[in-house]
Amino acid sequence: MNNRLKTIIEALIFISQKPLTLEKIKDVLEEFPSKDIDQAIEELLQSFSSNERGIQIIPSAGGYIFATKPEDDRWIRRLLMIERKNKLSLAALETLSTIAYHQPITLSEISALRDTDSSHTLKTLLHKKLIKIVGRKKSPGRPLIYRTSDKFLTYFGLNSLSELPTQEEISKIMEEGEDIKE
């Protein structure tokens, strides 16, 4: 395997401001055969998954990013003196899950599903860039349509929306939680 190719890909993932997709990597490295790029990425993933490194390459939002290992979190936060991620309010989590499971969706549809006005929460989620406006619905008033963003995937450590828990999985977790309380 071409070690130079692996170092180039590693540098591209490192420098990218957002998850770097395989398609983008292949666009940038057009002079390399596709199969060599695939093999180099696989070898990089294996190399960075060892416990001998403090960082790892992980799939996120349809691409690859560098991340620190969760078990080192305490010391990293101490060094950087940063606070834990701003926690989302219960209303924000409820609104975000409504959007994630029913997208594309309008404000009135979100509010109807939640049985409460969601406009303020929606503004907060837009400000945090966890959701985005993707157009207008072809209905009276032409309301805005919302979807989750790539930042949503990254924030929750998902590679794609297909990784969201199913209704059955959620029900099972809720049942297990009830068993623990009793």
C-alpha positions as a printed Julia matrix, in Angstrom:
182×3 Matrix{Float64}:
   0.0    0.0    0.0
   1.18   3.49  -0.81
   2.07   5.12   2.53
   2.1    8.52   0.84
  -1.58   8.08  -0.06
  -2.44   7.33   3.58
  -0.59  10.42   4.81
  -2.39  12.59   2.25
  -5.8   11.25   3.27
  -4.93  11.69   6.94
  -3.98  15.33   6.25
  -7.2   15.93   4.29
  -9.37  14.59   7.12
  -7.37  16.61   9.65
  -7.7   19.9    7.78
 -11.35  19.55   6.75
 -13.78  21.82   8.6
 -16.58  19.25   8.39
 -16.84  15.47   7.93
 -14.95  14.58   4.76
 -16.89  12.22   2.52
 -15.35   9.4    0.53
 -16.65  11.05  -2.64
 -14.86  14.32  -1.8
 -11.64  12.46  -0.98
 -11.79  10.7   -4.36
 -12.52  14.03  -6.12
  -9.43  15.59  -4.54
  -7.24  12.54  -5.2
  -8.35  12.01  -8.8
  -4.9   10.77  -9.86
  -5.13   7.77  -7.5
  -7.14   4.63  -8.3
 -10.41   4.39  -6.38
  -9.56   0.96  -4.96
  -6.24   2.28  -3.58
  -8.1    5.11  -1.83
 -10.6    2.66  -0.34
  -7.77   0.45   0.9
  -5.84   3.41   2.34
  -8.9    4.6    4.28
  -9.52   1.11   5.63
  -5.89   0.87   6.79
  -6.08   4.33   8.38
  -9.25   3.39  10.27
  -7.58   0.23  11.56
  -4.42   2.09  12.51
  -6.29   4.81  14.4
  -8.59   2.36  16.19
  -5.72   0.91  18.24
  -5.49   1.8   21.9
  -2.0    3.15  21.31
  -3.32   6.47  19.99
  -5.09   9.35  21.71
  -7.14  10.22  18.65
  -9.24   8.26  16.24
 -10.85   8.65  12.83
 -14.58   8.04  13.02
 -17.43   8.02  10.51
 -19.74  10.98  11.09
 -22.45  12.65   9.03
 -21.56  10.59   5.96
 -17.84  11.36   6.11
 -14.77  11.02   8.35
 -13.52  13.22  11.19
 -10.79  13.12  13.8
 -12.0   12.77  17.36
 -10.41  12.23  20.72
 -11.1    9.02  22.55
 -14.01   9.29  25.01
 -11.97   7.77  27.83
  -9.56  10.75  27.66
 -12.33  13.33  27.92
 -11.66  14.31  31.55
  -8.08  15.4   30.89
  -8.79  17.06  27.59
 -11.52  19.19  29.14
  -9.24  20.04  32.05
  -6.5   21.16  29.64
  -8.77  23.25  27.5
 -10.88  24.39  30.45
 -14.01  24.03  28.42
 -17.39  23.14  29.74
 -19.37  20.14  28.63
 -21.54  20.64  25.58
 -24.36  23.02  26.25
 -27.19  20.73  27.13
 -30.37  21.12  25.2
 -33.55  21.85  27.1
 -36.28  19.25  27.22
 -38.34  21.37  24.8
 -35.39  21.59  22.38
 -34.8   17.82  22.53
 -38.5   17.15  21.98
 -38.64  19.55  19.03
 -35.44  18.16  17.56
 -36.68  14.58  17.8
 -39.98  15.62  16.2
 -38.07  17.12  13.28
 -35.68  14.16  13.03
 -38.47  11.6   12.84
 -40.97  13.59  10.72
 -38.77  15.62   8.37
 -39.31  17.51   6.18
 -41.73  19.35   8.46
 -43.21  22.82   8.98
 -43.54  24.85  12.2
 -47.3   24.3   12.37
 -46.82  20.53  11.97
 -44.16  20.51  14.72
 -46.39  22.54  17.04
 -49.37  20.25  16.34
 -47.33  17.12  17.1
 -45.93  18.66  20.3
 -49.27  20.28  21.23
 -47.48  23.54  22.01
 -46.01  26.56  20.21
 -42.52  25.6   19.03
 -41.43  28.84  17.34
 -39.0   29.94  20.09
 -37.43  26.48  20.33
 -37.14  26.32  16.55
 -35.19  29.61  16.54
 -32.82  28.22  19.18
 -32.2   25.06  17.12
 -31.6   27.15  13.99
 -29.16  29.34  15.92
 -27.28  26.22  17.12
 -27.33  24.99  13.48
 -28.85  21.65  14.49
 -31.64  22.19  11.96
 -31.89  24.03   8.66
 -34.52  25.56   6.41
 -34.78  23.59   3.17
 -37.53  25.41   1.34
 -41.22  26.31   1.46
 -44.22  24.02   1.39
 -46.57  24.42  -1.55
 -49.59  25.17   0.6
 -51.41  28.32   1.74
 -49.0   30.75   3.36
 -46.0   28.88   1.89
 -44.61  27.89   5.34
 -40.91  27.15   5.8
 -39.81  23.51   5.78
 -37.24  22.27   8.31
 -34.82  19.32   8.37
 -31.98  18.26  10.64
 -28.48  19.35   9.59
 -25.14  17.58   9.34
 -24.27  19.26  12.64
 -27.2   17.35  14.18
 -25.6   14.08  13.05
 -22.21  15.12  14.39
 -23.67  16.39  17.71
 -25.38  13.06  18.37
 -22.55  10.92  16.96
 -24.6    9.55  14.07
 -23.33   8.71  10.62
 -26.79   8.98   9.03
 -30.45   9.36   9.99
 -30.89   5.62   9.5
 -28.98   5.19  12.78
 -31.75   6.89  14.77
 -33.41   4.42  17.14
 -36.64   2.88  15.86
 -39.93   3.22  17.7
 -39.54  -0.38  18.89
 -36.05   0.32  20.26
 -37.31   3.41  22.08
 -40.23   1.46  23.57
 -37.85  -1.26  24.77
 -35.54   1.31  26.41
 -38.53   2.97  28.08
 -39.74  -0.41  29.41
 -36.27  -1.21  30.76
 -36.22   2.18  32.48
 -39.55   1.43  34.14
 -38.21  -1.92  35.37
 -35.23  -0.19  36.99
 -37.45   2.31  38.87
 -39.57  -0.45  40.42
